[in-house]
């Protein structure tokens, strides 16, 4: 039951993503218009300092006007593999390098709005380096036990859906 695309027009582009206006025909011959964010490939990293301690970041998010507890994450840059993007984002946001990066899986964080594909990794064997935040990032790094993170999710302290998904996806692999 595929939709047939009739037209596709770029309506917004920036350094992070593009928005397209797309006209389509449904299998029942009805037509419609879709506005879609296209071309995002992202990574989420669960940095494990030990079997029972991980790193979380806390940063202010403009759109919600609140602090947000999250795992390190970001966009995979052009020419990078998801693994390379994960290692870069880990070091930029936390100031840690990893020599062991385990792939957890992929998910589509908002497939009604975007074709974004998010790759999830667990980073182990961490070595402290230097945090190198982007100009628009202001975040702090916090060590939390596995139990603390689970409680923060359960009591709604962690509200970032992508972080919650990445954490839950990694559960069996972290053990």
C-alpha positions in Angstrom: 0.0 0.0 0.0 2.5 2.6 -1.2 1.7 6.3 -1.7 2.6 7.6 -5.2 4.6 10.9 -5.0 3.4 13.5 -7.5 5.7 16.3 -6.6 8.4 17.3 -4.1 9.5 20.9 -3.4 12.1 22.1 -0.9 10.5 24.7 1.4 13.3 25.1 4.0 16.9 24.1 4.3 19.4 24.7 7.1 22.6 23.0 8.3 20.6 20.3 10.2 17.8 19.3 8.0 15.5 20.1 5.0 11.7 20.4 4.9 9.8 19.3 1.8 6.3 19.9 0.6 5.2 16.7 -1.1 2.0 16.0 -3.0 0.9 12.4 -3.2 -1.8 10.0 -4.3 -3.1 7.3 -2.0 -3.9 3.8 -3.2 -7.6 4.8 -3.2 -6.8 7.6 -5.6 -7.3 10.4 -3.1 -4.6 13.1 -3.1 -2.9 14.9 -0.3 0.0 17.2 0.8 2.7 16.2 3.3 5.3 18.4 4.8 8.3 16.2 5.7 11.7 16.7 7.4 14.1 14.7 5.2 17.7 13.6 5.3 18.4 13.3 9.0 20.7 10.5 10.2 21.4 10.8 14.0 23.1 8.9 16.7 22.5 8.3 20.4 25.2 7.1 22.6 24.9 5.4 26.0 28.3 6.1 27.6 29.0 3.4 30.3 31.7 4.3 32.8 31.2 0.8 34.3 28.6 -1.9 34.3 26.4 0.1 36.6 27.3 3.8 35.9 26.6 5.8 32.8 26.9 9.5 31.7 23.9 11.7 31.2 23.9 15.3 30.0 21.7 18.1 31.2 21.0 21.0 28.9 18.5 23.7 28.4 16.2 23.2 25.5 14.9 26.4 23.8 11.7 24.8 22.4 10.5 23.5 25.8 12.1 26.3 27.8 13.3 23.6 30.3 16.4 21.7 31.3 16.5 18.3 29.7 18.3 15.1 30.8 19.6 13.3 27.8 22.2 10.9 26.5 24.8 12.4 24.1 23.4 12.6 20.6 23.7 14.4 17.4 23.6 14.5 13.6 25.9 12.3 11.5 27.8 14.8 9.3 28.2 14.4 5.6 31.0 11.9 4.8 30.7 10.2 8.3 29.5 6.8 9.1 27.1 6.5 12.0 29.9 5.0 14.1 32.2 7.9 13.4 29.4 10.4 14.2 28.8 8.6 17.5 32.4 8.7 18.5 32.7 12.4 17.6 29.4 13.4 19.4 30.5 11.4 22.5 33.7 13.3 22.8 32.3 16.7 21.8 29.4 16.5 24.3 31.0 14.6 27.2 34.7 15.0 26.9 35.2 11.2 26.8 36.6 8.9 24.0 35.6 5.3 23.7 37.6 2.4 22.3 34.6 0.0 22.4 31.4 1.0 20.6 28.6 -1.6 20.4 25.7 -1.1 18.0 22.4 -1.5 19.7 20.1 -0.9 16.8 18.1 1.8 14.9 14.8 3.4 15.3 12.6 6.1 13.6 11.9 8.7 16.3 9.0 10.5 14.6 8.0 8.7 11.4 4.9 10.7 10.9 6.9 13.9 10.5 10.4 12.8 9.4 12.4 10.1 7.7 15.1 10.5 10.4 17.0 7.3 11.2 18.6 7.2 14.7 21.4 4.8 15.4 22.0 3.7 19.0 25.3 2.7 20.5 26.8 1.8 23.8 30.2 3.3 24.4 32.5 1.5 26.8 36.2 1.7 27.8 35.9 5.5 28.2 38.9 7.8 28.5 38.6 11.4 29.7 39.6 14.0 27.1 38.2 17.5 26.5 34.6 18.6 25.9 34.2 20.6 22.7 30.7 21.9 22.5 29.1 23.6 19.5 28.5 27.4 19.9 24.8 26.7 20.6 25.3 24.0 23.1 25.4 24.5 26.9 25.4 21.3 28.8 26.8 19.6 31.8 27.8 16.0 32.2 26.7 13.8 35.1 27.6 10.3 36.3 24.4 8.3 37.2 23.9 4.8 38.3 21.8 2.5 36.2 19.2 2.5 39.0 19.2 6.3 39.2 18.6 6.5 35.4 15.8 4.0 35.6 14.2 6.0 38.4 14.7 9.3 36.5 12.8 7.8 33.6 10.1 6.2 35.8 9.5 9.5 37.7 9.4 11.6 34.5 12.7 13.5 35.3 14.0 12.2 31.9 11.5 13.4 29.4 13.4 13.2 26.2 11.7 10.5 24.2 14.8 9.6 22.1 16.9 9.2 25.2 14.3 7.0 26.8 14.0 4.8 23.7 17.8 4.5 23.4 18.1 3.5 27.1 15.4 0.9 26.8 16.7 -0.5 23.6 20.2 -0.9 25.2 18.9 -2.7 28.3 19.7 -6.3 27.4 23.1 -5.4 25.8 24.2 -3.3 28.9 23.9 -6.3 31.2 
